[in-house]
């Protein structure tokens, strides 16, 4: 460091310093850690692992070496980021349930699908697989560029030659700064078939490619149930997702019993955690159709799901399991990769294949030029050998007598420096007549090969034909057998199975209790009345609703909104319960008007204190959200007054001014939402109560413990929105019908 820089302080704005440093960190994370290269499908740590193992001569036919030795070489020469991260990456490359086509063959404990980790690297051994060998093919033939390592003592490849379609075949996942990638594994044979089709038809569409490569192929199998249109959109844009289900079958038992046997689970789902999740939901009674779960797995997955009763349909049981557990997952697609110019981009399927094929074209050209240079060099040497074989005695004399035999030989036989050096280095045993014949034969063969290579370099069509042949060989090698056979079954999106609430909740009779101050709770059984119930000081019973746990309760509030409650979710026990405002979003000014069991097909009458109302169907009261659903619009100073079942042909309305009006129900409109129409006209006050009834049965109201029915209602019959008349003698002073 220069002396004039010591003690020098430069003022920099914090935001500038932070943004500059964070941008550098982000770029480093994106390009050197998290995103794979589109050409070989590898991140730097994986590329360095494979290359280091190649330098250690860990070919598929060679012996294994300790993983600690391999990790040490990678960390010391190429990847100074800690042995733990390197070994973890290596383990994943060797796990058959994690990598569709493992690049590393492991010996020892490399973990399992239950989520158990691998043994320490001092206990395990590894070598490369044939897949990795295909990725590396040509790396010693100037196929790719190299760069100095972090310490400048070694060189490492910028990218591998990529003879195997690793990006799509093995997939990738990673999280960078501000971006991420998620690419599922595919079948290598299908990827090669799609690439061959793209070579033959450069204008092929994504739909054409999907004929050959119909979807992901996960190492753990499973059933892909994505819609074809969704698949096409995902591969077209590079963004989307795939629904993946476990594969299962019904196993019959004795006496009509049966069980579900799950043989394949979704990709990246740990079997042990899946069983824990099912067991916990079973304990919480959220899987009422399931009786028990057992793990009978060996090397093959075998989960046994026993139904609670024999009457349960297997499809219905599995539908509940798919909705509640990781037996169905969604694997995201985000083909965010580093392109050939090291730029992160989200690519569609066609562009991914095109960039990989362009890389293979470049590799073929570079390998051909390398081979051509080697042929030219060897031909030059062979031509020198041919020249001297005609004058062997003179060559021997020059070597024995001349002080500078090389220079004399070059002048005598018109040899180049390289030719003369090769002659001088020739062994005496090579001076046989047979060797001369071999040299001429080799010269002829190499000359023929040179013409073929030159022709290949001059003809782009020939190069694409050669690449197609190479892909066909890769497809033949890796697209068949146990490794290449498709594991994930392609299915169609299944028909939705309607599962009633009863399927999730154990049906039992309960009674829901709501107090005046808004405390709600449920007790087991059916209560006839609430005389024995206890409440907080100053509080008392407001609503008592006998129902079942599978019912739905509708709460209608003074703000004109309806709320749906699930009785099974309400607090149980002997306590005071829970404030209703924590379940339904009510303000302190809002109160409960009515609480009742929601029944499909029922029509209700809703009305406000101002005497306006309308008829509404039960379906229009449904509101699964905690915020409820606005049904009756109320003006400032008004409130919703009632919500009653509209079962009849007439309705009676009584106002706070003690006027009773009866009119036909067909004069009240049916609406889904609104302020309603005027039911009764008032000079002072508002509406007190309303009731829907059948005129032939008469109008009934309650007087204490008794009821009274008025059948002659002609004095009060009129039209909607009239004022009405004084009620008959004996009408309750509370001005309520019940």
Number of C-alpha atoms within 10 A of each C-alpha: 5 5 7 7 8 8 7 7 7 5 5 9 7 9 8 10 11 12 11 12 10 13 13 11 12 16 14 14 15 23 19 17 17 24 28 29 28 31 28 23 27 25 22 20 23 19 22 24 26 27 22 21 22 16 11 14 16 21 17 17 11 10 12 18 18 16 22 18 15 24 23 18 18 24 19 15 19 25 20 14 12 13 17 12 14 21 22 14 14 24 26 19 24 24 22 20 19 20 21 27 27 22 27 27 22 24 16 14 16 22 16 16 21 14 13 12 13 18 13 14 22 10 13 19 21 25 27 27 20 19 21 26 19 18 23 22 15 19 19 11 16 17 26 19 13 15 11 13 14 14 11 10 9 12 15 18 18 15 25 29 27 29 25 29 28 28 25 24 25 25 24 24 18 16 14 17 14 7 15 17 21 22 25 24 23 27 31 30 26 24 26 27 21 24 27 24 17 21 19 13 11 12 10 14 13 20 19 16 23 19 13 17 21 19 24 26 29 28 24 22 23 25 23 25 18 19 14 16 9 13 20 19 16 20 23 18 17 23 20 19 20 20 16 27 23 22 19 20 12 14 11 11 9 6 6 8 13 17 20 21 21 20 18 22 27 26 25 15 17 16 23 13 13 16 18 12 15 22 17 13 16 17 11 10 14 17 25 20 27 22 13 15 19 13 15 11 13 7 7 10 18 19 21 21 23 20 23 14 12 13 10 13 12 17 12 15 21 21 17 19 18 15 11 15 15 22 24 25 19 16 18 17 19 24 32 26 30 23 19 15 7 13 13 20 15 19 22 20 22 25 16 21 25 18 16 26 24 15 23 23 17 16 22 21 20 18 20 21 18 16 17 20 13 14 18 15 13 16 20 17 22 20 15 22 21 15 14 19 17 11 11 13 10 15 19 13 11 17 15 10 9 12 10 10 18 20 14 17 24 17 12 12 15 13 23 17 13 14 25 24 16 16 19 15 9 12 9 7 7 10 12 10 9 9 13 17 12 11 17 15 12 15 20 13 11 18 15 11 15 20 12 14 18 13 13 19 18 12 11 13 12 13 19 20 15 15 20 21 13 17 22 18 14 19 20 15 16 21 21 14 10 9 17 18 14 21 20 25 17 17 13 11 12 9 6 7 11 9 12 9 14 13 18 15 17 17 15 14 16 20 20 27 24 24 21 15 17 18 21 23 22 26 17 15 14 16 19 10 11 13 8 7 11 13 16 11 6 7 13 17 19 18 18 19 19 20 21 22 22 19 20 19 21 21 22 28 25 22 24 28 22 28 24 25 24 16 21 19 11 18 16 18 10 11 12 18 19 16 15 20 16 10 17 18 15 20 9 7 7 15 19 25 19 17 23 20 17 18 14 10 9 13 19 21 22 25 29 29 21 23 27 24 28 24 23 23 19 17 14 16 24 18 18 13 12 15 15 22 19 20 22 28 20 22 12 6 7 16 21 28 26 24 25 16 18 20 16 15 14 22 26 23 25 27 26 16 17 17 21 24 27 28 24 19 21 12 15 19 12 16 16 15 17 15 18 22 16 18 29 26 19 19 7 9 13 20 26 22 22 25 24 22 19 14 18 11 11 14 21 16 18 15 16 8 5 7 11 13 11 12 12 12 15 8 14 19 19 16 15 23 18 18 21 25 17 16 17 12 6 10 17 15 8 12 21 17 19 13
